[in-house]
Amino acid sequence: MKKIAVALLSAGLLVSVAAQAGPEDDRKQTIAYFKSKLPTIKFEDFVYGALALDDDSKSQYESIMEFPPFEGVVEAGKEMWEKPFKNGKTFASCFPNGGKNVAGNYPRFDVSLNKVVTFEADINQCLKANGEPEFKFSDVNTMGILTAYARTLSDGMKMNVKVEGPGALAAYEAGKTFYYQRRGQLNFSCATCHMDNAGNRIRAEVLSPALGQATHWPVFRAGERLTTLQARYKGCNSQVRAVPFEQGSEEYNNLEYFMSYKDNGLPLKASVFRK
């Protein structure tokens, strides 16, 4: 029976979690794991990532967010969102409720396409449907800036990703496998840092917990540098000396699907400061 070993620090025992455990079992086990590992952190505070583990950093974050230096970028994204296409429609016409309180439903599994569809992919589908050129997923000056605003329309919405049907479950399991699979010359997995060593330091950086990691993107690292979740995937893969995949790839979409489902119930907060 295929199993993925996960360090669950409960009564000092290493517990193996079967790979065939359902998504909801995975989510509950992750919450239980961090409740044991980091008992002083409230569930809803995991959206702050490593900031929840460092009072000084959290204080800096709160001060910066009072007058964020990237406010102009978010405003530029709003202008893009509201600017009419050549046919007179806007991005809001492509999403329920004009795009408000929808980002927490992403990624979603599209049965007709038999694949995971991200919020960014549906933005491109909106452009295509309205006769406009699509954006590159990696282009921070188009897709990045647009989502920096568009995701703020769902701030406070609780993550609500669905895994329903065999195709969706297969995509979820592929993302789960990616998360726990070691890769690169350093032989690290995502879980090595963000499960086993969450809260520990690597050089000057506190490693963020896996719980809550998908809730707060895009972020402005160092206050100004816009970074998307999948750009961070590429960065992490490069740091462990593995060949990264492209943003919007099936591998990263499935990974985002897995991570986002595990964050169900946590509130979204987009376009925030991170170190």
N, C-alpha and C positions, 0 to 999 in steps of 0.2 A: 504494500500500500504506500503510495507516494505521500511523503510528509514534508512539511516545511518547519524547521525548528525555529521557535521564537522564544527568546528569553523572557519569561514571565516571572518577575521577582515576587512571588507569593510564597511565603513560608520558606524562602530560600531554595525553591525547587525550579528546575528547568522543565517547562512543560512543552510538549510537542503538539502543535496545532495541525490537524489533518488538512491537507490541501483541499479535500472535498467539502469542508465545512462551508455552510451557506454564507452569503454576504452579511446577513443580519447577525449570525453567530460571530463572524469576523469583527463586525463593528462593536458588538457588546464586549468581546474579548479585549479589543484595543482599549476601550474605555476602562475596563476593569484593570488592565495592565498599568495604565497611567495613574489610575486612582491609587494603586499600590505603590508605584514607583515615585510619583510626585503628588503625595497626598494633600499638600497645602494649596495646590492650584485648583481653582474652581473650574468646573466643566466649561462654562462659557468663556473663560479667560484663555483657553487654548488657542483661540483665534489670534492671539497676540504672538504666537510662536515663542521664540527664545526670550522675547521681552518679558513674558510672564514669569521668567525664572530669574530676572535681574532687575531689582528695584530701581537702580540708577538708570539703566537703559530705558525702562518703562517711563520714568520721570522725564527723560529727554524726549522720548516719543510724544508724550502728552503735550510738552511745551511746543515742539515743532508742529504738531497737528493743529495748534491754535491758529497759526499763520503759516500754513505749508508753503514752502518755496516753489512747489510744483503746481500751484493753483492755476497758473496761466496755461499749463499743458492740458489740464483737465477742462478748462474753458475752451481750448482749441478743439478738444474732442467733442464738446457739446455743439460747437458750430458745425463740425462735420456731421454729427448725428442729425441735426436739424436742417441742414442744407438740402434743398430739394434736388432730386435727380432730374435728368432732362425731361422725364415724363411727368414731373411735378410731385411725385411721391417722395417719401423720406424713409429712412431706416425704420422709424417707428411703425410704418405700415406693414412691416414684415413680421412683427412680433405681437403676441397677445398683450393687451393692455398698454400698447405703445412702447413695450420694452420694459415696463416697470414690474419689478418682482418676478422676473423670469430667469435670471442668471443662476439662481439656486437649483434650477431644474437641469442644469448642464453639468457635465456631458450627458447626452441622451443616446439611447440605442435606437437607430432607425432600422426597422425590420425590412422595409423595402430596399434599403441599400445594404443591409446585413453588415452594418458597421457602426462604430461609435461616432457620433457627431458632436463636435464641440460648439460653444457659443461663437467662436471665431469662424468656424465652418459655415454656420447658418448666416453669419454676416456676409460672407462671400456669396452664399446662395442668394441672399437678398440682392446683392449687387448684380449678380448674373441675371436674376429674374427681371430686373429693371433695366437691363441693357447697359450696365456700367461695368468697367473693368474691375476684376477682382484684385484684392490686396494680397501681398505675400504675407504669410503668417509671421515671418521674422522681421517685417518692416515696422520698426517702432514709430516711424513718422506717419504711418497710415493706420494699420491695424492696432498698433500699440496705443497710439494717442486716442483712437476711437473707443477702444475698450476701456481705457483709463476713465473715460466718462460713462460709457454705456453700463458698465458694471456698478457704478455708483447708484444707478436707478434701482438696484436691488439691495442696497445697503440695509442691513437689519433682517432681510429675508433669511429664513433658516434653510440650510442646504437640504434639498429634497430630491435626490437622484434615485431613479428607479432602475432595478435590475429584474426584468421580467422576461421569461422565455428562454429557450436554449441558446439562441444566438447571443443574447445579452449576457447570459451567465458565462458563456465561453470567452467573451471579450473581457469580462470582469476577472475571470481566472487568469487570463493572459496578463492582465495588468498586475494582478497579485504575484504571479510568478516573477515578473520583471522586478517588482519591488524587493523581493527576497533573494533574487539571484545575484551571486557575486560576479563582478566583472572587472576588467582592467588590470593593469600591472599591480595595483595595490590590493586587488582581490577584495574589494568592498562591495556591499550591496547598499541600497537605500536604507534598509533596516539596520545595517551595521551602525550607522550614525544616528538615525532618527527613532530607532526602537531601543537597541541595546545600549547606546551611549547618549541618549537624549538627556540634556542637562549638563553633560560634561563639556569640557573645553577642548577645542582643537586649535592650537596656537592661541589667538586672542578672541576666538569666536566661540560662543556658547551654541551647542548643537540643539536645534529646535526639535520638539516632539513631533512624531508622525501625526498625532491627533491635531486637527485644526489647520494642517498645512495647505489645504486647497481652498481655504475660505477668504484669503485676503489679497488676491492678485487682481491686476498688476500692482507692483510696489515700486517705490522710488528709492533705490538703494543709494546710500550716502546722501539722501535728501533730494537728488536730482536725476539720477540715472534710471530711466524707466526700464523695468525688467518684468517680463511675463513669466507665468509658471513654467511653460515649456522651455523658455530660454534658460530658466534655472535648471531644468532637467539636463540640458546640454552642458551647462557649466559644471554641474556635479559629475556628469559622466567624464568630462575632460579632466577634472581634478583627480579622479581615480585612475586616470590614464587609460580610459576606454574610448573607443571611437563612438562619438555621439550620433544619435539619429537626428533627422531634420524635424523642426517644429511642424506639427500637423501630420506627422507620420502615424501609421497604425500603432506602432509600439508606444509612442508617447500618448496618443489618444486613449489607448487602453489603460495605461498607467494612470492618467488623470481620472479616468472613469473609476478605477479601483479606489484611488485616494479620496475622490470626492464622495463616493458612497459612504466611506468610513466616517466622513465628517457630517453626515446627515444629522440634523438637529442643532447644529451650530450656526450662529448668525454670520452672514457675509459682511465684509467691510473692505471695499475696494479702494485702490489709489491711496495707499498709506506709506509712511516712512519706514524704512528698514535700514539698518547699518550696512 
